[in-house]
Each structure stands twice: as structure tokens, then as C-alpha cells.
């Protein structure tokens, strides 16, 4: 299985509009420093995980020509508000018909909130019919050939936030990119092969509503994955702390790395 990180950034991608900090200036000149909002892609099953506003840029950068499936972790704009761009790319406005229908896997709880925050989803599904909804919930198992997907609600069934466990040939990858402060049962996934997890906040003395970097490290020690990649790296954190400092903190732990846009994880 080839698991590709399309976007490793946070709610505000890097470079951030208007920002003239060192990292944003570098990102405008060198794509090495650029981070789109969080999303990922599994090549073998044409599956996208999350759909931020800049999803078109991420898909074009990697020359991804087709998406058949979309897994949603939660409703937040930096994970869902690219739905119009993604879905309408499969609509022929001259002939007024879809060219492809994407299957969306989402919990009913998350979908109900998404409809309130992003009502255009109703038009995309019910009117131009470029997507089909499949409701999933905690502990559901979905099989696509040799690849299986386990749905993980952070608080069990009817959660507002979800992770996904992907498995092929007894190799397991857990993708939990955001809002993992609410992830209560993470210890159930010890000794997995790959953990892709949100980085956690370095400014935890000021921000109490997000998982802290030390708490993320504690989870890393409890899960004991073979390899871990940290994603959802916020532009404001890069601005305040600098990439060198954050990189140094991460390098202090074996089997732990910062994810980057375009990273391919072979499983």
C-alpha cells in the first residue's frame, strides 16, 4: 500500500496569506517549505482522506487523475470545505451530468453537522449527483480488495471526530490527523507499523483546547509504533517557534519524523 501525504499543514496552510514571516517567505520561493492543509491519498484504491480548501492544488501537484472514495475525519473547514472543488471537477456542465461519482464515507453525526456548516453538500449530492454517501461509525470494517479500513470514533459511536486504520498484508497504518485531544481509546492500537498523527501544540501554555506536543509524545510512547509521522503542522507554530526548533524537538525521539507534502509511506 502506498499512503501519500497530500497536505501536512494545519488549519492555516503555509504560506499563510499576507504573512511575511521567515517560513512563509521561504515557502513562496521553495515548495520544500510549503504545507497544504491536511489530507492523504491511497493509490491502490483511489481513496482520499479529507478534503481541505486547497485540495485541488494538492491533487494537481501529485498528478492524481482520479478519486473514487473519500473518507472524512470530521467536519472542520480545513478538512471538508474543498468538497465543491473536488466533486464539481467530476461534473460536465455542458452535458449536465457527472463524469464520476465519488463515494463518501462519513459518520451520520459528522454529516449532519457538515450539512449545517456547508449546505452546498446537499446540492452536490442530491442535485448534480456527483457523490454518494455511505454512513459509517466506530468499529465498522470496510474491505477494498486486499486493503481493509477500520473506522475509529474518538469517543466511540456517534463521535464528532474519527480516525481510520488501514491494513494490508498484516501491516497497519493509523491515520489520526486532527483534534486528537478527544481520542480516548488510542491505547487500543499498540505496536502498529505506522502512526500518522497530529503534531500537537508547542504553545500549550496558551492553547488549552488542542493536544500538546508533550501529550503527543506520551501517546507515541504508549502506542510504540514502528514509525511515526507528525502532520497538521500549524503555520502559526512555525512562525513562533521556527522549523529548526520544531525539527530538533522531533529528532530527539527515534522512529519519529515530521511529515511533509508529497511524502509517500510504503506499507
Residue pairs with C-beta under 8 A, 6 or more apart in sequence:
1 42
1 43
1 44
1 147
1 166
1 168
1 171
1 173
1 266
1 267
2 42
2 43
2 44
2 264
2 265
2 266
2 267
3 40
3 41
3 42
3 166
3 173
3 175
3 194
3 196
3 264
3 265
3 267
4 40
4 41
4 42
4 43
4 62
4 262
4 263
4 264
4 265
5 40
5 196
5 229
5 231
5 259
5 260
5 261
5 262
5 263
5 264
5 265
6 36
6 39
6 40
6 41
6 48
6 55
6 58
6 59
6 61
6 62
6 261
6 262
7 13
7 35
7 36
7 37
7 38
7 39
7 40
7 52
7 54
7 55
7 58
7 261
8 35
8 36
8 38
8 231
8 232
8 233
8 258
8 259
8 260
8 261
8 263
9 35
9 36
9 37
9 38
9 232
9 233
9 234
9 235
9 261
10 35
10 37
10 38
10 78
10 232
10 233
10 234
10 235
10 236
10 237
11 37
11 76
11 77
11 78
11 234
12 78
12 234
12 235
12 236
13 34
13 35
13 36
13 37
13 52
13 54
13 235
14 23
14 24
14 27
14 33
14 34
14 35
14 233
14 235
14 238
15 23
15 24
15 25
15 27
15 28
15 34
15 235
16 24
16 235
16 236
16 239
19 235
19 239
21 238
21 239
22 242
23 33
23 235
23 238
23 239
23 242
23 243
24 235
24 239
26 33
27 33
27 34
27 35
31 261
32 260
33 243
34 261
35 233
35 235
35 260
35 261
36 52
36 54
36 55
36 57
36 58
36 261
37 52
37 53
37 54
37 78
37 79
38 50
38 52
38 78
38 79
38 177
38 178
38 231
38 232
39 48
39 49
39 50
39 51
39 52
39 55
39 58
39 79
40 48
40 49
40 50
40 175
40 177
40 196
41 47
41 48
41 49
41 62
41 64
41 67
42 49
42 147
42 166
44 145
44 146
44 147
44 168
45 68
45 69
45 144
45 145
45 147
46 66
46 67
46 68
46 69
47 67
47 68
47 69
47 70
47 71
47 144
48 55
48 67
48 69
48 70
48 71
48 86
49 70
49 71
49 73
49 164
49 175
49 177
50 70
50 71
50 72
50 73
50 79
50 80
50 177
51 70
51 72
51 79
51 80
51 81
51 82
51 83
51 86
52 58
52 77
52 78
52 79
52 80
52 81
52 82
53 77
53 78
53 81
53 82
53 85
54 82
55 82
55 85
55 86
56 82
56 85
56 86
56 89
58 261
59 67
59 86
61 261
61 262
62 262
66 100
67 86
67 102
68 100
68 102
68 103
69 102
69 103
69 104
69 105
69 144
70 86
70 102
70 103
70 104
70 105
70 131
71 105
71 106
71 149
71 164
72 79
72 80
72 104
72 105
72 106
72 107
72 110
72 114
72 162
73 79
73 161
73 162
73 163
73 164
73 175
73 176
73 177
73 178
74 80
74 110
74 160
74 161
74 162
74 178
74 179
75 110
75 113
75 114
75 117
75 118
75 160
76 178
76 179
77 117
77 118
78 178
79 178
80 114
80 118
81 118
83 118
83 120
83 121
83 124
84 120
84 124
86 102
87 102
87 124
87 130
87 131
88 124
88 128
88 130
90 98
90 99
90 100
90 101
90 102
90 130
91 97
91 98
91 99
91 128
91 130
92 98
92 99
98 128
98 129
98 130
100 130
101 129
101 130
101 131
101 132
102 130
102 131
102 132
103 131
103 132
103 134
104 131
104 132
104 133
104 134
105 134
105 136
105 142
105 149
105 151
106 114
106 133
106 134
106 135
106 136
107 135
107 136
107 137
107 151
107 153
107 158
107 159
107 162
108 135
108 137
108 158
109 158
109 159
109 160
110 160
110 162
111 133
111 135
113 160
114 121
115 121
115 122
124 130
124 131
125 131
125 132
125 133
136 142
136 151
137 151
137 153
137 157
137 158
138 151
138 152
138 153
138 156
138 157
138 158
138 159
138 162
139 150
139 151
139 152
139 153
139 157
140 150
140 151
141 148
141 149
141 150
141 151
142 148
142 149
142 151
143 149
146 168
146 169
147 166
147 167
147 168
148 166
148 167
148 168
149 164
149 165
149 166
149 167
150 164
150 165
150 167
151 162
151 164
152 162
152 163
152 164
152 165
152 174
152 176
152 185
153 159
153 161
153 162
154 160
154 161
154 162
154 163
154 179
154 180
154 182
154 183
154 184
154 185
155 161
155 182
155 184
156 185
159 182
160 182
161 178
161 179
161 180
161 182
161 183
163 174
163 175
163 176
163 180
163 183
164 174
164 175
165 172
165 173
165 174
165 175
165 189
165 192
166 172
166 173
166 174
166 175
166 267
167 173
168 267
171 193
171 194
171 267
172 189
172 192
172 193
172 194
173 192
173 193
173 194
173 195
173 196
173 265
173 267
174 189
174 192
174 194
174 195
174 196
174 197
174 225
175 196
176 183
176 186
176 195
176 196
176 197
176 198
177 196
177 197
177 198
177 231
177 232
178 198
178 232
179 198
179 210
179 211
180 186
180 197
180 198
180 211
180 216
180 219
181 209
181 210
181 211
181 215
186 219
186 222
186 223
187 222
187 223
189 195
189 223
190 222
190 223
190 224
191 223
191 224
191 225
191 226
192 223
192 225
192 226
193 225
193 226
193 227
193 267
194 225
194 226
194 227
194 228
194 229
194 265
194 267
195 220
195 223
195 225
195 227
195 228
195 229
196 228
196 229
196 231
196 259
196 265
197 216
197 219
197 220
197 228
197 229
197 230
197 231
198 211
198 216
198 230
198 231
198 232
199 213
199 216
199 230
199 231
199 232
199 233
199 234
199 237
199 246
199 258
200 210
200 211
200 212
200 213
200 214
200 215
200 216
200 217
200 230
201 207
201 210
201 211
201 212
201 213
201 234
201 237
202 212
202 213
202 237
202 240
202 241
202 246
202 249
203 236
203 237
203 240
203 241
204 210
204 212
204 213
204 214
204 215
213 249
216 230
217 253
220 228
220 253
220 256
225 255
226 255
227 255
227 257
227 265
228 255
228 256
228 257
229 257
229 258
229 259
229 263
229 265
230 250
230 256
230 257
230 258
230 259
231 259
233 246
233 258
233 259
237 246
238 246
246 258
247 258
250 256
250 257
250 258
